[in-house]
């Protein structure tokens, strides 16, 4: 297919998406007016204006009515997220004078719901930019394409392919637009409930809104440099835990609970595994803190439960400094970040669904090894038998993504260690931050800071982008660029 034909077949859909992002990006201007930050109107307007111009230019391209291959949809979604970060960086450049690379890092961390930050001082930043960070995480949590599909007036094959290419597999309603609309309503409701819950802790409304937006998005940005530790409020920490868990559960569970009056939470394997991992991880981390650091029992319980929940849900909030914890505990937390939350949620990581499928696959293979060659044993997933041919395909795809995910973490850690030859941090600390970026978590032992090298910043930008889109879409872009360069 000719390049011109590919571009014209999808340009209008991409333009529509950027137009919707541009419209929503005007919201921080209201915050600037409300808090009388008039000087921020110009810098903040750069993002929505840029999104609008890009959208209008793309929509001027005459659409070619041809079938787009899956690779084009995958690559287009990856480019949407990349362009959103490149444009979303502008307010940080013009509003705070941050270097463009650091600003792209901040924007990518926002859109991918990661939470790592290079902002010099969050406490001194204008509220307009703080809300912009929270908004990007909130929008990125539900997914850019999922969001814009929900407000689109039509559903085309292109929209469907873009939606699926974003890593969205849930289809609890017949139409992709109807599914996106249902997700959007659930998301808004959960956010409002989160705000109300957090207000019970006594924090101001401004703080509650921002915390709720980033908690349900499993993002982790805060309006204070110290994050949740700033408040020194155990009740707040307890109230945030169910919000983080809510964001990491499959949205299909909420749909079943509300529309079909079924307690989908009790019948969902991912929900069971998430709760089990949090309880198990909290007990192990609590033991480490008590035995290895002589932390008081109640403090160890509070820190371990909150931190493990934050890691397992890929939120990134912390009520303790991981840098001060034993190395074994830091590596243990890394495992939870790597696994991540549920498919069809706002969380990142490898995803619980792939862990469950890997376990089912292992059991299936062992049963086949010890069975008669004539016996036919079907792979059972979610209680249903899967056809042999489909099972082999799903297993191969699942294993490929897991292997690439882990390999990317290993290679990136080696590369980043070469960017920091001074050795100021241990390999386990760097590994922790790499996994945090790849799994879109946001917890850090200290390697990610405003003083890190430009090369390291771009590596982390790539990791956040790579991990958020679950590997394949970004690989399609990289392979496409390579083929274009080599001819």
Secondary structure, 3 states (H helix, E strand, C coil): CCHHHHHHHHHHHHHHHHHHHHHHCCHHHHHHHHCCCCCHHHHHHHHHHHHHHHHHHHHCCCCCCCCCCHHHHHHHHHHHHHHHHHHHCHHHHHHHCCCHHHHHHHHHHHHCCCCCCCCCCCCCCCHHHHHHHHHHHHHHHHCHHHHHHHHCCCCCHHHHHHHHHCCCCCCCCCCHHHHHHHHHHHHHHHHHHHHHHHHCCCCCHHHHHHHHHHHHCCCCCCCCCCHHHHCCCHHHHHHHHHHHHHHHCCHHHHHHHHHCCCCHHHHCHHHHHHHHHHHHHHHHHHHHHHHHHCCCHHHHHHHHHHHHHHHHCCCCCCCCCHHHCCHHHHHHHHHHHHHCCCCCCCCCCCCHHHHHHHHHHHHHHHHHHCCCCCCCCCEEECCEEECHHHHHHHHHHHHHHHHHHHHHHHHHHHHHHHHCCCCCCCHHHHHHHHHHHHCCCCCCCCCCCCCCCHHHHHHHHHHHHHHHCCCHHHHHHHHHHHHHHHC
